[in-house]
Amino acid sequence: MINDEKQDGTMIERLLEYKAFVGRIVVEAFTPTTPSSVPQAAPGSPNPFNVAVRVAFTAALATRGRRPSELLAKYLDAEMRKGQQGSSDLEFRKKVDAAIGLYGFLSEHDVFRTYSLRLLGKRLLLQRSASDDFEKAFLKKLEADVDSEFEKGLKMFEDIELSRTQLADYHATHPSQSFFSAYVLQESAWQKPPASAMPAANFTLPPVLQDPLDEFVRFYAQRQPKRKLTWAPGFGSVTLLTRFDKGEKALSLSLWQALVMLLFEDVDKLTFADIRAAVEIVDLDELKRTVQSLALGRRRVLTKRPQTVEVLDSDEFIFNRAFEDKSRNVRINTIQAQESPEERQAIEKEVDAFREGTVDAGIVRIMKGAKNLSHQELLIRTIEVVKRHFDLQPQYFKARVESLLDREYIAREGSGYTYVA
């Protein structure tokens, strides 16, 4: 169930089902209604069978290292995107609470938090959350019950709200620009955007998109002359009015999709080589996924020749004049990329940096108070300090101690250490 990597996509669902099954067994088979030989917990002590379940789940999940923490964060991301889908508020909250219940069995808590906050940022920027109210309640629960570091997620919401207030001011003073929206966010509250969200060095938008952006930049520069805006266009979206043979549709597109569609304003057919030359995206795979979403998805506003999934420079893309849909407003879904090695490396680097800082600060704080400690006593106290974030291994602890010795925060004294003021 846990070690079969081919089934990682359903690991969390299967774990939740199994945990519920085991929970029913504990209640129905090991909670006697009359005195019996079934072991009873002392008053105030945890049920020994529940303890056994916790130990078993924790040990099993630990065999996969950081992976279960990542998968749990991604499972909750999918649930927050889908929302209730016909279920009641109570049913949805119970489902989310059950998933959060698995958190207690994880040893890599900081990995879960890092992925969760990154995924929250994407949901907010791409407006993919089913409900802001559920998101805020979810974050408050995580902050209260799981990790106070989840307060950063609430700061993201504050950033969004401040940006909306600023945008309302912009629209009030620039009524002709009411169709344009922009989020101005603090870098300190958000993760660095992936390469797929960033433009090439020589990237330019067509005038129909660049002109309103320039107008907003001038407005912002007047209000904040000491600040400089850095754009992440890959998080942008566009509503594009498009005429087909059977009527006009308002296509809801990512910015990359819109840039491709605008190329067909005056022509009906382009090769992928033509598109690649015109749309300056850093990530070529992102451009391929973009044309695939337009020509091979459920709603095909382009057609592709040949109709293969692979995209080659010689492939032709044709504007689909015959496109039809019952709705006037049509969302063309993007194709989600698998996590790139660069993105995964960035996440691993963020986790590693957090661990180094947490352990180093913990050791220095402990030594400052105690002045002198043996190696074993310092290890025990440091484990206690960091246990809510991750399980501290003796080898890692030793490496951080050596680093602090080299930097002269502490010094050796016999078989232990002393604090250096």
C-alpha positions as CSV (number, residue, x, y, z in Angstrom):
1,M,0.0,0.0,0.0
2,I,2.8,2.4,0.8
3,N,5.9,1.0,-0.9
4,D,4.4,0.3,-4.3
5,E,5.6,3.5,-6.1
6,K,3.3,2.7,-9.1
7,Q,0.3,3.4,-6.9
8,D,1.5,6.6,-5.3
9,G,-1.3,8.5,-7.1
10,T,-3.9,6.7,-4.9
11,M,-1.8,6.2,-1.7
12,I,-3.6,8.8,0.4
13,E,-7.1,7.6,-0.6
14,R,-6.2,4.0,0.2
15,L,-4.6,5.0,3.5
16,L,-7.7,7.0,4.5
17,E,-9.9,4.0,3.7
18,Y,-7.6,1.6,5.6
19,K,-7.3,3.9,8.6
20,A,-11.1,4.2,8.8
21,F,-11.4,0.4,8.6
22,V,-8.8,-0.1,11.4
23,G,-10.6,2.6,13.4
24,R,-13.9,0.6,13.2
25,I,-12.1,-2.6,14.3
26,V,-10.6,-0.8,17.4
27,V,-14.0,0.5,18.3
28,E,-16.1,-2.6,17.6
29,A,-13.7,-5.4,18.6
30,F,-11.4,-3.9,21.2
31,T,-13.8,-1.7,23.2
32,P,-15.6,-4.2,25.4
33,T,-19.0,-3.3,26.8
34,T,-18.5,-5.7,29.8
35,P,-15.4,-6.6,31.9
36,S,-13.2,-9.0,29.9
37,S,-9.6,-10.0,29.3
38,V,-9.1,-7.3,26.7
39,P,-6.4,-5.0,28.0
40,Q,-7.7,-1.8,29.4
41,A,-5.9,1.5,29.5
42,A,-5.4,3.1,32.9
43,P,-7.6,6.1,33.6
44,G,-6.2,9.1,31.6
45,S,-4.0,6.9,29.5
46,P,-4.4,6.4,25.7
47,N,-6.1,3.3,24.4
48,P,-3.3,0.8,23.8
49,F,-4.8,-0.3,20.5
50,N,-4.9,3.3,19.2
51,V,-1.3,3.6,20.2
52,A,-0.5,0.4,18.3
53,V,-2.2,1.8,15.2
54,R,-0.3,5.1,15.4
55,V,3.1,3.3,15.8
56,A,2.3,1.0,12.9
57,F,1.2,3.8,10.5
58,T,4.2,6.0,11.5
59,A,6.7,3.2,11.0
60,A,5.2,2.3,7.6
61,L,5.1,5.8,6.3
62,A,8.7,6.5,7.5
63,T,9.9,3.8,5.0
64,R,9.2,6.2,2.1
65,G,11.0,9.3,3.5
66,R,9.6,12.6,2.3
67,R,7.2,11.1,-0.3
68,P,4.1,10.6,1.9
69,S,4.3,14.2,3.1
70,E,4.4,15.4,-0.5
71,L,1.5,13.2,-1.5
72,L,-0.7,14.3,1.4
73,A,-0.1,18.0,0.5
74,K,-1.1,17.2,-3.1
75,Y,-4.1,15.3,-2.1
76,L,-5.4,18.2,0.0
77,D,-4.6,20.6,-2.8
78,A,-6.9,18.5,-5.1
79,E,-9.6,18.5,-2.5
80,M,-9.4,22.3,-2.0
81,R,-9.6,22.8,-5.8
82,K,-12.7,20.5,-6.2
83,G,-14.5,21.8,-3.1
84,Q,-17.8,20.3,-1.9
85,Q,-19.1,19.1,-5.3
86,G,-22.6,18.5,-3.9
87,S,-21.6,17.4,-0.4
88,S,-22.6,19.4,2.6
89,D,-20.2,21.7,4.5
90,L,-20.0,19.2,7.3
91,E,-19.2,16.3,5.0
92,F,-16.5,18.3,3.2
93,R,-14.9,19.4,6.5
94,K,-14.9,15.8,7.7
95,K,-13.2,14.6,4.6
96,V,-10.5,17.3,4.9
97,D,-10.1,16.6,8.7
98,A,-9.6,12.9,8.0
99,A,-6.8,13.7,5.6
100,I,-5.2,16.1,8.1
101,G,-5.4,13.2,10.6
102,L,-2.8,11.4,8.6
103,Y,-0.4,14.3,9.4
104,G,0.2,12.9,12.9
105,F,1.7,9.8,11.4
106,L,4.3,11.7,9.2
107,S,7.9,12.3,10.3
108,E,8.6,14.9,7.6
109,H,6.3,17.7,8.7
110,D,8.3,20.5,7.2
111,V,8.0,18.8,3.8
112,F,4.2,18.7,4.1
113,R,4.2,22.4,5.0
114,T,6.5,23.5,2.2
115,Y,4.5,21.7,-0.5
116,S,1.2,22.9,1.0
117,L,2.1,26.5,1.0
118,R,3.5,26.3,-2.6
119,L,0.3,24.7,-3.8
120,L,-1.8,27.2,-1.9
121,G,0.0,30.0,-3.7
122,K,-0.8,28.4,-7.1
123,R,-4.4,28.1,-6.2
124,L,-4.7,31.7,-5.2
125,L,-2.8,33.1,-8.1
126,L,-4.6,31.0,-10.7
127,Q,-7.9,31.4,-8.9
128,R,-8.4,27.7,-8.6
129,S,-9.7,27.6,-5.1
130,A,-13.3,26.3,-4.7
131,S,-13.9,28.6,-1.7
132,D,-11.9,31.3,0.0
133,D,-13.8,30.7,3.2
134,F,-12.9,27.0,3.2
135,E,-9.3,27.9,2.4
136,K,-9.0,30.3,5.4
137,A,-10.7,27.8,7.8
138,F,-8.3,25.1,6.5
139,L,-5.3,27.3,7.1
140,K,-6.4,28.3,10.6
141,K,-6.9,24.7,11.5
142,L,-3.4,23.8,10.2
143,E,-1.9,26.8,12.1
144,A,-3.7,25.8,15.3
145,D,-3.4,22.0,15.2
146,V,-0.4,21.3,13.0
147,D,2.2,24.0,12.7
148,S,2.3,27.8,13.5
149,E,4.3,28.3,10.3
150,F,1.0,27.9,8.3
151,E,0.4,31.5,9.4
152,K,2.3,32.3,6.2
153,G,-0.7,31.1,4.2
154,L,-2.9,33.6,5.9
155,K,-0.4,36.3,5.0
156,M,-0.8,35.3,1.4
157,F,-4.5,36.0,1.7
158,E,-3.8,39.4,3.3
159,D,-1.5,40.1,0.4
160,I,-4.3,39.2,-2.1
161,E,-6.8,41.4,-0.2
162,L,-4.4,44.4,-0.2
163,S,-3.8,43.9,-3.9
164,R,-7.6,43.8,-4.6
165,T,-8.0,47.1,-2.6
166,Q,-5.2,48.7,-4.7
167,L,-6.8,47.4,-7.9
168,A,-10.2,48.9,-6.9
169,D,-8.4,52.2,-6.5
170,Y,-6.8,51.8,-10.0
171,H,-10.1,51.1,-11.6
172,A,-11.7,54.1,-9.9
173,T,-9.1,56.4,-11.3
174,H,-8.8,54.5,-14.7
175,P,-12.3,53.4,-15.5
176,S,-11.3,52.6,-19.1
177,Q,-9.0,49.9,-17.7
178,S,-11.7,48.0,-15.7
179,F,-11.0,44.9,-17.8
180,F,-7.4,44.7,-16.5
181,S,-6.4,43.1,-13.2
182,A,-3.1,42.6,-11.5
183,Y,-1.9,41.1,-8.2
184,V,1.0,43.0,-6.6
185,L,2.6,40.6,-4.1
186,Q,5.4,40.7,-1.6
187,E,8.2,38.3,-2.5
188,S,8.8,37.5,1.2
189,A,5.3,36.0,1.5
190,W,5.4,33.9,-1.7
191,Q,7.7,31.2,-3.2
192,K,9.8,32.0,-6.2
193,P,7.8,31.3,-9.4
194,P,8.9,28.3,-11.5
195,A,10.7,28.7,-14.8
196,S,7.5,27.9,-16.7
197,A,5.9,31.0,-15.2
198,M,8.6,33.4,-16.3
199,P,9.2,35.0,-19.7
200,A,12.3,34.9,-21.9
201,A,14.7,37.8,-21.7
202,N,13.4,39.3,-24.9
203,F,9.7,38.6,-24.1
204,T,7.1,41.1,-25.4
205,L,3.4,41.0,-25.3
206,P,1.2,42.1,-28.3
207,P,0.0,45.7,-27.9
208,V,-3.5,44.6,-27.0
209,L,-2.1,43.1,-23.8
210,Q,1.1,45.2,-23.3
211,D,-0.6,48.6,-23.4
212,P,-2.9,48.0,-20.4
213,L,0.0,46.5,-18.4
214,D,2.1,49.6,-19.1
215,E,-0.7,51.8,-17.9
216,F,-0.9,49.9,-14.6
217,V,2.9,50.1,-14.2
218,R,2.8,53.9,-14.6
219,F,0.0,54.1,-12.0
220,Y,2.0,51.9,-9.5
221,A,5.2,53.8,-10.1
222,Q,3.5,57.1,-9.1
223,R,2.2,55.4,-5.9
224,Q,5.4,53.4,-5.1
225,P,8.3,55.2,-6.8
226,K,11.0,53.2,-4.9
227,R,9.6,49.8,-5.8
228,K,10.1,47.8,-9.0
229,L,7.6,45.2,-10.3
230,T,8.8,41.8,-11.6
231,W,6.1,40.1,-13.6
232,A,5.3,36.4,-13.6
233,P,3.2,36.1,-16.8
234,G,2.8,32.4,-16.6
235,F,0.3,32.9,-13.7
236,G,-1.7,35.3,-15.9
237,S,-5.1,34.6,-17.5
238,V,-7.1,36.2,-20.3
239,T,-10.7,36.2,-21.4
240,L,-10.6,36.2,-25.2
241,L,-13.7,37.0,-27.3
242,T,-13.4,34.6,-30.3
243,R,-15.7,34.3,-33.3
244,F,-16.5,30.9,-34.7
245,D,-18.9,29.9,-37.5
246,K,-21.6,29.1,-34.9
247,G,-21.2,32.2,-32.8
248,E,-19.0,34.2,-30.5
249,K,-17.4,32.6,-27.4
250,A,-15.6,34.1,-24.4
251,L,-12.6,31.8,-24.0
252,S,-11.1,31.7,-20.5
253,L,-7.4,31.0,-21.2
254,S,-4.0,31.1,-19.6
255,L,-1.8,33.9,-20.8
256,W,0.3,31.4,-22.8
257,Q,-2.9,30.0,-24.4
258,A,-4.0,33.5,-25.3
259,L,-0.7,34.4,-26.9
260,V,-1.0,31.3,-29.2
261,M,-4.7,32.0,-30.1
262,L,-3.9,35.7,-30.9
263,L,-1.5,34.4,-33.6
264,F,-4.6,33.1,-35.5
265,E,-6.2,36.5,-35.7
266,D,-5.2,37.0,-39.3
267,V,-4.2,33.5,-40.4
268,D,-5.9,30.1,-40.2
269,K,-2.8,27.8,-40.1
270,L,0.6,27.8,-38.5
271,T,3.3,25.3,-37.9
272,F,4.7,24.7,-34.4
273,A,7.9,26.3,-35.6
274,D,6.0,29.4,-36.5
275,I,4.3,29.5,-33.0
276,R,7.6,28.8,-31.2
277,A,9.3,31.8,-33.0
278,A,6.4,34.1,-32.1
279,V,5.7,33.1,-28.5
280,E,8.8,33.7,-26.4
281,I,8.4,31.2,-23.5
282,V,11.5,30.1,-21.5
283,D,10.2,26.5,-21.2
284,L,9.7,24.8,-24.6
285,D,7.8,21.9,-22.9
286,E,5.4,24.5,-21.5
287,L,4.7,25.8,-25.0
288,K,4.1,22.2,-26.2
289,R,1.6,21.6,-23.4
290,T,-0.1,24.9,-24.3
291,V,-0.7,23.9,-27.9
292,Q,-1.7,20.4,-26.8
293,S,-4.4,21.9,-24.5
294,L,-5.8,23.9,-27.4
295,A,-5.8,21.2,-30.0
296,L,-6.0,17.9,-28.2
297,G,-8.1,18.6,-25.1
298,R,-11.8,18.2,-24.5
299,R,-12.6,21.6,-26.1
300,R,-10.6,21.9,-29.3
301,V,-10.4,25.5,-30.6
302,L,-7.5,24.4,-32.8
303,T,-7.0,21.2,-34.8
304,K,-3.6,19.5,-35.2
305,R,-2.1,17.7,-38.2
306,P,-1.0,15.0,-37.6
307,Q,-3.3,14.2,-34.7
308,T,-0.5,12.8,-32.5
309,V,0.3,13.8,-28.9
310,E,3.9,14.4,-29.8
311,V,4.6,18.0,-31.0
312,L,7.2,18.5,-33.7
313,D,8.3,21.8,-35.5
314,S,6.6,20.6,-38.7
315,D,3.2,19.9,-37.1
316,E,0.4,22.2,-38.3
317,F,-2.2,23.9,-36.1
318,I,-5.4,25.1,-37.7
319,F,-8.0,27.5,-36.3
320,N,-11.1,25.4,-35.7
321,R,-13.9,27.6,-37.1
322,A,-16.4,24.8,-36.5
323,F,-15.9,24.8,-32.8
324,E,-19.1,24.8,-30.8
325,D,-20.1,24.6,-27.1
326,K,-23.4,25.0,-25.4
327,S,-22.0,27.7,-23.1
328,R,-20.9,31.1,-24.3
329,N,-18.2,31.2,-21.6
330,V,-15.8,28.4,-22.2
331,R,-12.8,27.5,-20.1
332,I,-9.9,25.7,-21.9
333,N,-8.1,23.7,-19.3
334,T,-4.3,23.7,-19.2
335,I,-2.3,20.5,-19.1
336,Q,-0.6,20.3,-15.8
337,A,3.1,19.6,-16.0
338,Q,4.8,16.9,-14.0
339,E,7.0,18.6,-11.4
340,S,10.2,19.5,-13.1
341,P,13.6,18.5,-11.7
342,E,14.3,22.2,-11.1
343,E,11.1,22.7,-9.1
344,R,11.7,19.6,-7.0
345,Q,15.3,20.7,-6.4
346,A,14.0,24.1,-5.3
347,I,11.6,22.5,-2.8
348,E,14.3,20.2,-1.5
349,K,16.7,23.2,-1.1
350,E,14.0,25.1,0.8
351,V,13.4,22.2,3.2
352,D,17.1,21.7,3.7
353,A,17.7,25.4,4.4
354,F,14.9,25.4,6.9
355,R,16.3,22.4,8.7
356,E,19.8,23.8,8.9
357,G,18.5,27.1,10.3
358,T,16.1,25.4,12.8
359,V,18.7,22.9,14.2
360,D,21.5,25.5,14.4
361,A,19.2,28.1,16.1
362,G,17.9,25.4,18.5
363,I,21.4,24.2,19.5
364,V,22.7,27.8,20.0
365,R,19.6,28.7,22.1
366,I,20.0,25.5,24.2
367,M,23.7,26.1,24.8
368,K,23.2,29.7,25.6
369,G,20.9,28.7,28.4
370,A,22.7,25.6,29.7
371,K,26.4,26.8,29.0
372,N,27.8,23.3,29.2
373,L,26.2,20.0,28.0
374,S,27.3,16.5,27.0
375,H,26.8,15.4,23.4
376,Q,24.0,13.1,24.3
377,E,22.1,15.6,26.5
378,L,22.4,18.3,23.7
379,L,21.1,15.7,21.2
380,I,18.1,14.9,23.4
381,R,17.2,18.5,23.9
382,T,17.6,19.4,20.3
383,I,15.3,16.5,19.2
384,E,12.7,17.9,21.5
385,V,13.0,21.4,20.0
386,V,12.6,20.3,16.3
387,K,10.3,17.3,16.7
388,R,7.2,19.2,15.5
389,H,9.0,19.9,12.2
390,F,10.9,16.6,11.5
391,D,12.7,13.7,13.0
392,L,16.3,14.6,13.8
393,Q,18.7,11.9,13.0
394,P,22.0,11.6,15.0
395,Q,24.2,11.8,11.9
396,Y,22.5,15.1,10.8
397,F,22.8,16.5,14.3
398,K,26.5,15.7,14.4
399,A,27.0,17.5,11.1
400,R,25.3,20.6,12.4
401,V,27.3,20.5,15.6
402,E,30.5,20.4,13.6
403,S,29.4,23.4,11.5
404,L,28.7,25.4,14.7
405,L,32.1,24.4,16.1
406,D,33.8,25.6,12.9
407,R,31.9,28.9,13.2
408,E,32.8,29.1,16.9
409,Y,29.3,29.4,18.2
410,I,30.2,26.5,20.6
411,A,33.5,24.8,21.6
412,R,34.4,21.3,22.7
413,E,34.9,20.7,26.4
414,G,35.8,17.1,27.3
415,S,33.1,14.8,25.8
416,G,30.7,17.7,25.5
417,Y,30.4,21.3,24.5
418,T,30.4,24.8,26.0
419,Y,28.7,27.9,24.8
420,V,30.9,30.6,23.3
421,A,29.6,34.1,24.1
